[in-house]
Amino acid sequence: MKKGELIDHAKQCYDEDQVKKLERAITFASTAHAGQKRLSGEPYIIHPIITADTLISWGMDIDSAIAGVLHDTVEDAGVELAQIESLFGHDVAILVDGVTKVSQASAEMKKYETYLPKTKDNLSKLLIAIGQDVRVIIVKLADRLHNLSTLKYLPVEKQKKIARESLEVFGPMADKLGMGRVRMQIEELAFSYLDPIEYKKMKIMMKKRLGKSTRKLGKIRTEVDNALKQHSINADINGRVKSIYSLHKKLAKVDGNIDDIYDLMALRVVVEKKEECYVVLGILHGLYKPMVSRIKDYISTPKPNGYQSLHTTVITPAEQIVEFQIRTQKMHEFAERGLAASFHYHDQKITKAYIENRNTSLPTNLQWISELQEVVGKLKEGEEISKDQLYIDLFGDRIFVHSPKGDIYDLPEGALPLDFAYLVHSDVGRSAYSFRVNGKIHAFDKPLQNGDIVEVVTKKTSQPKQSWRQLVTTTHAKNKLQAQLRQSSVAGMISTATSILRRKTY
């Protein structure tokens, strides 16, 4: 890709002043990287231009695209951050600085089992960079995606290191931001280098299975299309093929039996309104026999990363098993691009506070960013934070639980009732006396499950206890509890001292 192609793309997405600012950034980066080449032999500037183009295609704002152009100038071309801020503004400088910190943390990762930055310094760099502005990780994902596409020019050992890091850190990050297509692209590229033999095996297996299925699905697609038209429902129906890496993970859960995997290829039905999703579900169940246990409503209860769709698996008269995904265009857009879809320059629903990660405007599926900001604050103050805890909070699986009023709260898998109480409010955690989950008494040490309705029974006289340290798992809850215990300890000391003084007085 050349400068002219990037500018042409930008003109379709940004106003004239924004395009001029992008042009200045390209000129600046071209000068900074002059004479530098990548291992592929291409001029280095090709990489930041492709990174920026990817960000534009994701619908990111102009500052993110400019940061994509400039993201390597500080680390690889000796440019001062102050110069970037002077020429392109504070927000761009923050993004470039953040991406540089993430890159440094990644570069310093040792060959640990999880490929996460285990030293406090590296972990701090990674967390602070992401916590400052969530766009940092989106720019980094665009950067990583292009680097993965050129891995063949690196030594095998380096290929595997970057591939594993991508699978275990950047893939999950893309997933947490709801960027399903990006997660899949990262996983596919990384897996092909990490385990090339298994990758080729999975690819051949997939190709054999999909040959006949593709032809049969064409007939079913026509049947469904005709049925929807009879009900005056305008829908876009297309096929979705399971990714190679997803197949690899799924096979591990079914002892390698591919016959137990029903969603190698699914039909996706995209409609205009949410209500139509449920109408389509009914029509499909009228045409074919549903497998009741495989009906999933991710619209009323979204996945932890915000994904929404109805899923159903049916058996046709010809005894073919077919999975359907039903969603609106807006849901589809989010499923493909996640948070990045919110940053389009035309979409003013996203506020400045949202862009800057202020928790007042973050949706439920991004509450983890608010938690991360709290952790970053503690790190900046020099407080010790458990690395294992951060791994659970940031890279582990998430669950959604509900309050009796219907509010949704996002927690890491394995979270305990007190984690929920402190997430609702620190005062609710402080005065927690007992818990009811789904209407039944629930023990303090029993983990919550996705979809649970959690009620906190409070008492004004109830106070946090030292033993609660073993009954909280999230960083947020631990921080709040620790502060309350300190406060309680100080209050106790003051009370004791006052009693002694009174006794002496009398």
N, C-alpha and C positions, 0 to 999 in steps of 0.2 A: 504493500500500500504506500502511496505517495502523499505528500502534503496536500496537493490539489484535490485528491479524492476525499481526504478527511474534511477539508473545508466545504466541499460540495455536500457532504453528508450533514455537516453542522448547519448549513444554510437552511436545511429542511426542518431543523429543530429549534434554532435559537434566533434571536433578533440580530439586527445588523451590528449593533455595538458589541454584543456578546461574541459574534463571529470575529470581529476585529481584534478583540482581546485574545481569543484563541489563536489567531494568526500571529500575534506578537509573541505568544508563548512558544509556538512552534519555531519561530525565528530564533528566539532566545535559547531554546533547548538544542536546536541544530548547531548553533555556535558553540554551546557548552560541550556538546558531544562530538565536535568536529575531529575527524581522524580516528575516532574510536570504532571498533568493529566487534560484532558478536562472533562467537565461535563458528557460526554458520558461514561467516565471511561477509554477511550483509552489514551495511552501515548501521551503527548502533541506534540512530534516530528512528529506524523502522520500528523498533520495539515500543517506545513510548507513543508513537503515532497509532500503532495497532491497539495499544492499551486504551488510548483515548477514544478511538473509534468504537471499541467494544462498549465503553461506558455510555457513549451516545446512543448506541443501539439498545442499551438497557433502559434508556429514558432518563438518565441521570442529569442533574443540573449542570450549568456551565462551569461552575467552580470545580466540580468533580472531574469534568473532561479536561480542564486546564491542569489540574493536579496530575491526571494521567499522563499528560505530555511532559510535565516537569518532575515526575516522581523520582527519577534517578539522578537528577542534576546535583543534588547535595552530596549524596553518597559516592557517586561515580565520576563526577566532574568538578568537584571542589567548590561548588557555588555556595555562597553564604545564605542562610535562611532569611536573614534580614533583607538581603537584596530581593528575594522572591516576594517578601511581604511589601516592600517598597513599590515594586513594579506591578504586582498582581493582587495585592490585598491580603488582609489578615486571614480570612477563611481558607484561601488557597495555601498560604504558608502553614497553617495548622494541619491541613490535609497532607501536604508534602512531608512535613515533620513526622506526622503519625505513620505514614507509609514507610518512611525511613526507619523508624523505631521498630515496626513490625518486621521489616527486612533484616535488621540487625539481630533481633531476637531469634529469627528463623535461622540465620547464618551461624549463630553461636550454639544452636541446639546440638547436643551430643547424641550418640546413638543409644538413647534410653529406650526402654520397651515401648513407651507411648509416643516417643518423638515429640514430647512437649518440652518447653523450656523449664528445666528442673531447678536451675539456680534462681535465687530470689531476684537477682538483677535482671536476668532475661525475662522472667515472668512479669516483673514490674513493667518493663518496656512494652511487652505485648499488651498488657491490660490497660496501661495508661493511654497508649496509642488508640486503642479501640474505644475506651471510655470517654475520651475527649470528644469524639465525633464518629458516629457509626458509619459515616461515609468513608472513613479511613479503610475499614475492612472491605467495603465494596470496591474501592479503587485497587486494593491489594488483590482481591479476587480476579479482577480483570488482568492485572499484571501476572498473576500466577497462571491463569488460563493460557496466556500466550507462551509463557516460559515452558509449560508442560507440552505445548505443541512443537517445541524445538528441542526437547530433551535428547533426541537422537544424536545431537552433536556433543553431548557430555560423556565423560567416562561412565562405565556401567555402575560403579559404586556410587557416584554422585546421582545418577539417574534414580537408583533405588532409594536413596536418602530423601530426595525431593518428592518422589512418588509416595513414599510412606507418610511423610509429613503432610502431603496434600490430602491423603485419604483420612488421616487421623486428626487433622487440625482444620484445614481450609474447607474440606467437604462438609464436615459438621457445621462449620460457621455459615456456609451458604445455606444449609438446611435450616438453621436457626433463624435466618433472615427470610425464610420462605422462598428462596431462589432455587426452585426445583430443577429447572433446566441447567443452571450453572453447576449445581451439585452433581448432576448426572454427568455433565461434560468433564468435570474434574475427576470424578470417580473412574470413568471409562479410560481416560488418558493415563491416569496414575496406575490403575490396575494392569494395563497393558505392559507397563514397564516393571512393575513390582513382581508380577508373576506371569511372564509372557506365555509360558506353556499352558497354564490353566486358562488364561485369557483366550488363546486359540482354540482350546478344547471346548470352552463354553460357546464360542462363536460358531463353531461347526455344529454343535448340538442344537443351538438356537435356529440355525439356518435349516437344518433337517426338519425340525418340528414346525417351522412357520410356512413351509412350502404349500402344503395342502390347506392349512388354516386360513391363509390369506385368501384363497379362492372361495372357501366356504363363508368367510366373513363378508365377502362382497355381496353374497345373496342375502344374508341377514341384514346387512346395512340397507339394502333396497327395501326389504320388508318393513323395517322400522321407519324408514323415511316416508313410505307410503302411509303407514299408520298415523304418523305424526301429522301429515298433511290433511288427513281426514278429520283430525281434531283441530285444524287451523293453527298448528304450532310451527313456527318458523325456527328451524334448528340446523346447526352445522354438525354433521356427523363425520368423524374421522377416526382412523386407527391409531393406537398407541402401542408400540412394541417395548417390552420390558428391557431395561438396560442389561448389559453383560454382567456388570458388577452386582446388580440387584439379583440377577439369577444365581450368581455364585453364592451370595449370602443366603438366599432362600433355600437353595439346595442343601446347605449345611443344616437347615432346620428340619428338613424332611428326609434325612438320611440318604441324600443323593438321588431320590426318586423323582424324576421330572414329571411323572404322571400325576403327582400330588400338587403340581403348580398349575393353577387355573387361569392365571393372568399373564401368560407369556405375551399374548396380544389381547388388547381390550378395545372396545369401541367407545369413543368419547362423544357425548351428545352435549353441545353447547347451545343454550337457549337465551332468551332475552331477560326474562324475569325469574325471580326466586320461586314464585308460586308454580311456574311452569315445570320446574325441576321435579316437584312431587307429582304433577300430572303425568309427566313422562314416565316416572317410576311406575305409576299405576298402569299405564298403557303397556309397558314392557312386561309387567307381571300378568297382564291379560293375554299377551301373545305367547309367552313362554313360562315354564314352570320355574319359580324362583327357589334358590337354595337359601332358605330362611336364615340360616346361621351366618351367611355371608353378606347380609344386607347391613350396610353401614351408613349412618347419617352424620356426615362430617359438616353438614350445614348448620344444624341446630347445636351441635357440639363440635366445633372445629378442632383440628389437630393442634398440638402445642405451638407449632410454628405459624399458625393462622390459616393453614390449608382448609378449603371448603369444597365439598363435593358430595353427591350421593353415590354410593357404590352398591352395585348388586350383581350377583352372579346367577345366571339362568341356565336351564337345560332346554335346548330346542327339541322339536319333534324328531329330528334326526339324531338326537342324543349327543349333540355337540354342546360342550360347556363354554359359555361366553361371559366375560365380565363387561359390565357397562359402568362408565363414570358419567355422571350428569351434573352439569354446573352452568352458571351464567357466564357471560363474556367477562364480566368483572372478576369473577372467581377464577376464571381461566387465566386471565392476565396476571393475577396475583400468584397463582400456582406456578406460572412460568418464571416470573421475574421478582416476585416477593416484594420486599421493601423498596427495591430499586424502582419499581413501577410508580412509587409515590413521589419520586423526585423529579418527574417530568416538568419542564419549565412552564407548561400550560396548566398543570394541576395545582391550583392555589389552595386546595384543601389542606395541604401540608403547611404548617406554620413554621416560622423561624424557630420557635421553641422546640418543635418536633425535630427539625434538622439538627439542632444542637443537643438533642437527647435529653431535654428537660423532661422529667418524668410526669409532669402535669399533662402532657399530650401524647404519651406513648400508649398504644393499644395493648390489650391484655397479653397478646402473644409476644410482645417485646418488653415485658416487665423485667426480663433478665438484664436488659441494658441499664435500667435504673439500679438494679442490684450491683451491677458491675461498677457504676459510677460511685456507689458507696464504698466498694472495695478499693477503688482507685484513690478515693479520699483518704482512706486508712493507710494505704501504701505511702502516699505522699507525706503523711504525718509520721511515718517511720514505724507503724505498728506491724507486728508479725501476723501474717495470714497463712493458714494451712494450704499448702500446694495441693494436697489431695482433695481438700474441700473445694478449691477453685476448679479443679478438674471436674468434679461432680456437678458444680453449679453451672459451668460454662459449656462443657462438652458432653455431659451426660444426657440421657433421655429426659423428657419433660412430661408432666401430667397436668391436666386441667381439673380443678375442683371448684365446687360452687358453694356460695353462701346460701342460707335459707331464702334470702331475697332474690336469688338468681344471679348475683354478681359472680364473675368468673375470675379465678386466680391461677396463675402459672407457677408451678413448683417443680423442682427436680424430682425424678423418680426416686422413691425411697424416703421422701419427706415425711415428717411426723406431724401430728396435730399441732404442736406448739409452733412449728414452722409456719403453718397456716395462720395461727393466731397473731403472730408477730408481723406477718405480711399484711394482715388486715389493718392493724394499728399496734404500736408498741404498748399502749395502755390496755388493749384487749389481751395481749400476751401477758402483761404483768398481772392482770386480775383473773387469768384463766383458772377455773376450778375443776371443770370436767368437760368432756366432749361427747357429742352425739353425732354419729355418722350414719347417714341414711335412716335416721330416726332411732338408732340403737346406741346404747352406751359404748364408747370406744376408748380403749386403753391409750395412755400417753405414749407408750412405746410401740404401738402398732402402726406400721406405715399406711399412708393414704393411697387410694387407688384412683386412676383416671375416672372422672365422672362422679366421684363421691360428692354428696351434699353434706357439708361440715358445719355444725353449730357449736359455737363456743359458749359454754355456760360459765358466766363470770360471777365473782363475789367481790364486793368492795374491800373486804378484809383480806382477800387472798394476796399473797406477795410472792415474787419469784424466789426460787430456792436454789442453793448450790447444786443440788442433785439434778436440776433441769439442764445442766451442762451436757448431760448424757442423753438428753431428750430433744435436742435440736440438731439439725444437720446442715441448714443453709447458713451461708456467711452472714446474710442479713439478720437472721434470728439470733445467731451467736453474738453479733455486735450489739444488738439491742439488749439482749440478756446480760451481757458483760457490763454494759453501762449501768443497767438497773441494779445489778449486784454491787457495783462500786458505790453507787449512790446510797443504797441501803446500808452498806458497811459504814460509810461516812456518817449517815444519820444515826446509826447505832452507837458509834463512838461519841458523837455529840450528846446523845441522850444519856449515855453512861457517865460522861464527864459532868453533865448537869446534875445528875442524881448525887454524885459524890460531893459536889459543891454545896448542894442543899443540905446534905447530912452534916457537913462541917459547920454550916451556918447555924443549925439548931443545936 
